[in-house]
Amino acid sequence: MSNYNPFNPNSVVAPSLFAGRAGQVDEICKKLTQLQHNMPASFFIYGERGIGKTALAKLIKHIASSDIEALWSLNLLTSYYIVEKGQSLNSVLQESVNNLTDQMDKSLVSEIGNRLGQIFKNGKFEIGAFGASASVETQASEKQQEITIKDQTVSILSNIIRSLNENKSSPQDGILIIIDEIHNLANLPNAASILRNIITSLDVDGLGKISFLIIGYEDDLKQFFSIDSSSLRTFDTKPVDIMPVAEAIEVLKKGFDAAEVKYDESAIVTNIGAAGGYPHSIQLLGHNLIEKDTDGNIDTADWGNVLIDTALELQEKDFSTMYTFRKKHTEKDKLLVILANENKPLSRLKL
């Protein structure tokens, strides 16, 4: 039995154990190299819950900041932020830029802050001119607030990018800001226009070393572009779907190799369909297979012991809509159940 279990269904997959999605990773990272030439590149990654969007973004963040020649030689200043329910865009942008400056030399950040004046307080940037104590009467119109948010964010980012350009001792090629769980954002339909204006303003000033990577559901995608369809020219939309069988097999094999356990590849091929292509269920299957293995060799018998328990565990969590545990089984579901309970490959006659 392995002492190390690399599968962690309760966490985002570590970049070292990430498998699959090669085409999407290559497409995004290749376009991010444009930042080295002052050409902005932004993305909206979308898909249903549990499909692996955050793991994909985490891998891209890792590659973007690694400066490894074999991985596109990207060397970007990166931030990652999860939107809280009802949070305003100015708050999200504020947290994102402060995450960026936390990684910069403090004297440099202080110098930038001194140039920007009131939006830099207590060593942090504060985006938005209206505090929580302001009355409705003293607040500007919604449109004026959007302009304020845009202008202040452009001022901060332009100063950061100029500092990156001037820093010869530790050069970086640009900025990647990742914003996850965009569905939680207040007034989501207005966000695309503000972000587009930020990107365009920087680009026009010759400071196009900026990328926003937005993560959400398909419904969020529709809302995001509902008011400002022109933003579709600014953001590349990237759907994340269930994993193909070959990639799901790759995930398990990579994990088993990391755990240094042997495995029957034919058993993986026969049973992997039970995961439905969902990264979370693949991780849970891998985790349970290693946990319940007793001889360091994961074979058909181990799969038989784990499949039903894993299905019940998924059912107890909030993943029931992805599976058909209590609904009428389709022919495909029935076939997967038969495969899961067989201790040997099915004969052509029985199949």
C-alpha positions in Angstrom: 0.0 0.0 0.0 1.3 3.5 -0.9 2.2 5.9 1.9 1.6 8.8 -0.5 -1.7 9.6 -2.1 -1.3 12.3 -4.8 -5.1 12.5 -5.5 -6.9 15.2 -3.6 -10.6 15.6 -4.5 -11.0 18.3 -1.9 -8.4 20.6 -3.4 -7.4 22.0 -6.8 -5.1 19.7 -8.7 -1.4 20.6 -8.2 0.4 21.7 -11.4 2.9 18.9 -11.1 0.0 16.3 -11.3 -2.2 18.1 -13.8 -3.0 16.0 -16.9 -5.0 16.6 -20.0 -6.2 20.0 -21.4 -3.0 20.2 -23.4 -4.7 22.0 -26.3 -6.3 24.7 -24.2 -3.2 25.3 -22.2 -1.1 25.7 -25.3 -3.6 28.0 -26.9 -3.8 30.3 -23.9 0.0 30.3 -23.1 0.9 30.9 -26.7 -1.3 34.0 -26.8 0.1 35.2 -23.5 3.5 35.5 -25.1 2.0 38.4 -27.0 2.4 40.5 -23.8 6.1 40.5 -24.4 5.4 42.6 -27.5 2.9 45.0 -25.8 -0.1 43.1 -27.2 -2.9 42.4 -24.7 -4.5 39.0 -24.5 -7.5 38.2 -22.3 -9.7 35.2 -21.8 -13.1 34.0 -20.4 -12.9 30.3 -19.4 -16.3 28.8 -18.8 -17.9 25.4 -18.0 -20.1 23.7 -15.5 -19.2 23.1 -11.9 -16.6 20.5 -11.1 -15.3 20.5 -14.7 -11.8 21.6 -13.8 -11.8 25.4 -14.7 -9.9 26.4 -11.5 -7.3 23.7 -11.9 -6.7 24.8 -15.5 -6.3 28.4 -14.4 -4.0 27.4 -11.6 -1.8 25.6 -14.1 -1.8 28.6 -16.4 -0.8 30.8 -13.5 2.1 28.5 -12.7 3.3 28.4 -16.3 2.9 32.2 -16.7 5.2 33.0 -13.7 7.7 30.2 -14.1 10.0 31.5 -16.9 10.8 28.0 -18.1 11.9 27.7 -21.7 10.1 24.4 -22.3 6.8 26.1 -21.0 6.7 29.1 -23.3 9.3 31.1 -21.3 6.5 33.2 -19.7 7.6 35.5 -16.9 4.5 37.4 -15.8 3.5 39.2 -12.6 0.4 37.2 -11.7 -2.6 37.5 -9.3 -5.5 35.1 -8.6 -8.7 36.2 -6.8 -12.0 34.5 -6.0 -15.0 36.9 -6.0 -17.1 36.8 -2.9 -20.9 36.9 -3.2 -22.2 40.4 -4.0 -18.7 41.9 -4.2 -18.2 45.0 -6.4 -15.8 45.1 -9.3 -13.8 48.0 -7.8 -13.2 45.8 -4.7 -12.2 42.9 -6.9 -9.8 45.0 -8.9 -8.4 46.6 -5.7 -7.6 43.2 -4.2 -6.1 42.0 -7.5 -3.7 44.9 -7.9 -2.7 44.8 -4.3 -1.9 41.1 -4.8 0.3 42.1 -7.6 2.1 44.8 -5.6 2.6 42.4 -2.7 5.1 40.6 -5.0 7.0 43.8 -5.9 9.8 45.7 -4.1 8.2 47.7 -1.4 10.2 50.9 -2.1 9.0 50.7 -5.7 5.4 50.3 -4.7 5.7 53.2 -2.3 7.1 55.3 -5.1 4.2 54.4 -7.4 1.8 55.2 -4.5 3.3 58.7 -4.0 2.7 59.5 -7.7 -0.9 58.4 -7.5 -1.9 60.3 -4.3 -5.2 59.6 -2.6 -5.8 56.1 -4.0 -2.7 54.9 -2.1 -3.3 54.6 1.7 -1.5 52.6 4.4 0.6 50.9 1.8 -2.4 49.7 -0.3 -4.3 50.9 -3.3 -8.0 51.8 -2.8 -10.0 51.8 -6.0 -13.3 53.7 -6.0 -13.9 57.2 -4.7 -16.9 56.3 -2.6 -16.6 54.7 0.8 -19.2 52.7 2.6 -20.1 55.7 4.7 -21.1 57.9 1.8 -24.7 58.8 1.5 -26.8 58.1 -1.6 -27.0 61.8 -2.3 -23.3 62.3 -2.4 -22.5 59.4 -4.6 -21.9 60.0 -8.3 -24.0 58.3 -10.9 -23.3 54.7 -11.8 -21.7 55.7 -15.0 -19.4 58.1 -13.3 -18.4 55.4 -10.8 -17.5 53.1 -13.7 -15.3 55.9 -15.2 -13.6 56.4 -11.8 -12.9 52.7 -11.4 -11.5 52.5 -14.9 -9.3 55.6 -14.6 -7.9 54.6 -11.2 -7.2 51.0 -12.3 -5.5 52.2 -15.5 -3.4 54.6 -13.4 -2.2 51.8 -11.1 -1.6 49.3 -13.8 0.2 51.7 -16.1 2.6 52.6 -13.3 3.2 48.9 -12.5 3.8 48.1 -16.2 6.3 51.0 -16.5 8.1 49.8 -13.5 8.3 46.3 -15.0 9.7 47.8 -18.2 12.3 49.8 -16.3 13.4 47.0 -13.9 16.5 45.5 -15.7 17.7 43.5 -12.7 14.6 41.3 -12.5 12.6 41.9 -15.7 9.0 40.6 -16.1 7.0 40.6 -19.3 3.7 41.8 -18.2 0.7 41.2 -15.9 -1.9 38.4 -15.6 -4.9 39.0 -13.4 -7.1 35.9 -12.8 -10.6 36.5 -11.5 -12.5 33.3 -10.4 -16.2 32.7 -9.6 -17.3 35.7 -11.6 -20.9 34.7 -11.0 -20.6 36.2 -7.5 -19.9 39.7 -8.9 -22.4 42.4 -8.3 -23.6 44.0 -11.5 -21.9 41.4 -13.7 -23.2 42.8 -17.1 -21.2 46.1 -16.6 -17.9 44.3 -15.9 -17.0 43.5 -19.5 -17.2 47.2 -20.6 -15.0 48.4 -17.7 -12.4 45.7 -18.2 -12.4 46.3 -22.0 -11.8 50.0 -21.4 -9.0 49.3 -19.0 -7.3 47.0 -21.5 -7.8 49.4 -24.4 -6.5 52.5 -22.5 -3.3 50.7 -21.6 -2.9 49.4 -25.1 -3.3 52.8 -26.7 -0.6 54.2 -24.3 1.8 51.5 -25.5 1.4 49.5 -22.2 -0.5 46.5 -23.6 1.3 44.0 -21.3 -1.9 43.1 -19.6 -4.1 40.0 -19.5 -7.4 39.3 -17.6 -8.4 35.7 -17.3 -12.1 35.4 -16.1 -13.5 32.1 -14.9 -17.3 31.4 -14.7 -20.2 29.3 -15.9 -21.8 29.5 -19.3 -24.7 31.7 -17.9 -22.0 34.1 -16.6 -20.5 34.3 -20.1 -23.9 35.4 -21.5 -24.4 38.0 -18.8 -20.8 39.2 -19.0 -21.2 40.2 -22.7 -24.9 41.1 -22.6 -24.4 44.9 -22.5 -21.1 45.4 -24.3 -20.9 42.9 -27.1 -17.8 44.7 -28.4 -15.9 43.1 -25.5 -16.1 39.8 -27.4 -13.2 41.2 -29.5 -11.2 41.7 -26.4 -11.7 38.3 -24.7 -11.1 34.9 -26.2 -13.8 32.6 -24.9 -12.6 29.1 -23.9 -15.1 26.4 -23.0 -14.0 23.6 -20.6 -15.9 20.4 -21.2 -15.7 16.9 -19.7 -12.3 15.2 -20.1 -11.9 12.8 -23.1 -11.3 9.2 -22.0 -7.6 9.3 -23.0 -7.0 12.3 -20.8 -8.9 10.8 -17.9 -6.8 7.7 -18.2 -3.7 10.0 -18.2 -4.7 11.6 -15.0 -5.0 8.2 -13.1 -1.8 6.8 -14.6 0.1 10.0 -13.6 -1.2 9.8 -10.1 -0.5 6.1 -9.7 3.0 6.6 -11.0 3.5 9.5 -8.5 2.3 7.2 -5.7 4.7 4.4 -7.0 2.0 1.8 -7.2 1.5 -0.7 -10.0 -1.7 -0.8 -11.9 -3.6 -2.8 -14.5 -4.0 -0.5 -17.4 -6.8 -2.5 -18.9 -8.8 -2.1 -15.7 -8.4 1.6 -16.0 -9.6 1.6 -19.6 -12.6 -0.6 -18.7 -13.8 1.4 -15.7 -12.8 5.0 -16.3 -16.2 5.8 -17.9 -17.8 5.6 -14.5 -16.2 9.0 -13.7 -18.2 10.6 -16.5 -15.2 12.7 -17.5 -15.5 15.0 -14.5 -12.1 15.9 -13.0 -13.5 15.8 -9.4 -14.9 12.3 -9.8 -11.6 11.2 -11.4 -9.7 12.6 -8.5 -12.1 10.9 -6.0 -11.8 7.5 -7.8 -8.0 7.7 -7.8 -7.9 8.7 -4.2 -10.1 5.9 -3.1 -8.3 3.3 -5.2 -5.0 4.1 -3.5 -6.5 4.3 -0.1 -8.2 0.9 -0.3 -5.4 -0.9 -2.1 -3.6 -3.4 0.1 -0.9 -4.9 -2.2 0.5 -2.0 -4.1 -1.1 -3.2 -7.3 -4.4 -1.6 -8.4 -6.4 -4.2 -10.4 -9.9 -5.1 -11.4 -10.7 -6.3 -7.9 -9.8 -2.9 -6.4 -12.0 -1.2 -8.9 -14.9 -3.4 -7.9 -14.4 -2.5 -4.3 -14.2 1.3 -4.9 -16.8 2.2 -7.6 -19.9 1.9 -5.6 -18.4 3.6 -2.5 -17.2 6.4 -4.7 -20.6 6.8 -6.3 -22.3 7.0 -2.9 -19.7 9.5 -1.7 -20.4 11.7 -4.7 -24.1 11.4 -4.1 -23.7 12.6 -0.5 -22.0 15.7 -1.8 -23.6 18.3 -4.0 -22.8 16.5 -7.3 -26.0 14.6 -7.7 -27.1 16.6 -10.8 -24.0 15.3 -12.7 -25.0 11.7 -12.2 -28.1 9.5 -12.4 -28.1 7.8 -9.0 -31.8 8.2 -8.3 -33.1 8.9 -11.8 -34.1 6.4 -14.4 -31.0 4.8 -15.8 -30.1 5.3 -19.5 -28.8 2.4 -21.5 -25.3 3.9 -21.1 -25.7 4.1 -17.3 -26.8 0.4 -17.2 -23.8 -0.6 -19.3 -21.5 1.3 -16.9 -23.0 -0.5 -13.9 -22.5 -3.9 -15.6 -18.9 -3.0 -16.4 -18.3 -1.8 -12.8 -19.5 -5.1 -11.3 -17.6 -7.4 -13.7 -14.4 -9.0 -12.5 -13.3 -9.7 -16.1 -13.8 -8.2 -19.5 -17.2 -8.8 -21.0 -17.6 -11.4 -23.8 -18.9 -10.1 -27.1 -22.1 -12.1 -26.6 -22.8 -10.7 -23.1 -22.0 -7.1 -24.2 
